[in-house]
């Protein structure tokens, strides 16, 4: 196992800053492009990350530490951000994400004692018994997945424009 709480926090702290640096000031064409029907653009990914900060990671962590395996923690609707999000600019969304994430990292540090809590278990509604370290690891990899998704979606916008160089551009390779 490679998990260390302090290393996980390093990535969690950097995600909002990384996305803000990468996406701030870009034209709408960049932040609104997607890979086709039913896929998300960069702005929608940020909405999803905000939704997760509000209703997934810390609420589930708190629930796990309080309830253990006695009761399954509530499901998380991965698509809730597509229903009724207020229209904010990408700059406003990135700022909201940064503020909520900063608050959640403070909560994470207060909630989890790395010496005692990482192997504590809770009950996932679909997977069954899960560990605190697995939830936090998933939070980190979830961030990395969505950073990768944003980059891939944006690269896809220029798929036809790169011409023969596509052969050397792994981000545009289809499996």
C-alpha positions, 0 to 999 in steps of 0.5 A, spaced: 500 500 500 502 506 498 497 511 501 499 516 506 494 522 508 499 527 508 501 525 500 493 525 499 492 532 501 498 534 497 494 532 491 487 535 494 490 541 495 493 542 488 487 540 484 483 547 485 489 551 483 491 547 477 484 547 474 484 555 476 491 556 472 489 551 466 482 554 465 482 561 467 481 566 462 480 561 456 475 562 451 468 559 452 470 555 446 475 551 450 471 550 456 464 548 453 467 543 448 465 536 449 466 529 446 459 529 443 452 528 446 452 525 453 459 527 455 461 533 459 465 539 458 470 542 463 465 547 466 460 541 467 466 537 470 467 543 475 460 543 477 461 535 478 467 537 483 463 542 487 457 537 487 462 532 490 465 537 495 458 539 498 455 532 498 460 526 497 467 526 500 466 529 507 459 527 508 461 520 507 467 520 511 463 523 517 458 518 516 463 512 516 466 515 522 460 515 526 456 509 523 461 504 521 458 498 518 452 499 522 448 503 516 450 504 509 452 511 507 447 515 503 448 514 495 451 520 491 448 522 485 454 523 480 449 526 475 446 531 480 450 537 477 447 537 471 440 538 474 439 546 476 446 548 477 446 556 477 449 559 471 456 561 473 462 563 469 468 558 469 472 563 474 466 563 479 465 556 479 473 555 480 473 560 486 467 556 489 471 549 488 477 552 491 473 555 497 469 549 498 475 544 497 480 549 502 474 548 508 474 540 506 481 539 507 481 543 514 475 538 516 479 532 513 485 534 518 480 534 524 476 528 522 481 523 521 487 521 525 492 518 521 494 513 526 487 511 528 482 512 523 485 510 516 483 502 517 476 504 520 470 501 515 463 504 513 458 501 509 458 503 501 451 502 499 453 498 492 460 496 494 459 493 501 464 494 507 470 500 505 475 503 509 477 510 510 483 510 506 480 507 500 475 513 500 480 518 501 484 515 496 478 515 491 477 522 492 485 523 490 484 519 484 477 522 482 481 529 482 486 526 477 481 522 473 477 529 472 483 533 470 485 528 465 478 528 462 478 535 461 485 535 458 482 529 453 476 533 452 480 539 450 485 535 446 479 532 442 477 539 440 483 539 435 483 532 433 482 534 425 486 540 426 493 536 428 493 532 421 498 527 421 501 528 427 495 525 431 500 519 430 504 522 436 499 524 440 497 519 445 491 523 448 488 523 441 489 515 441 482 511 441 483 504 444 
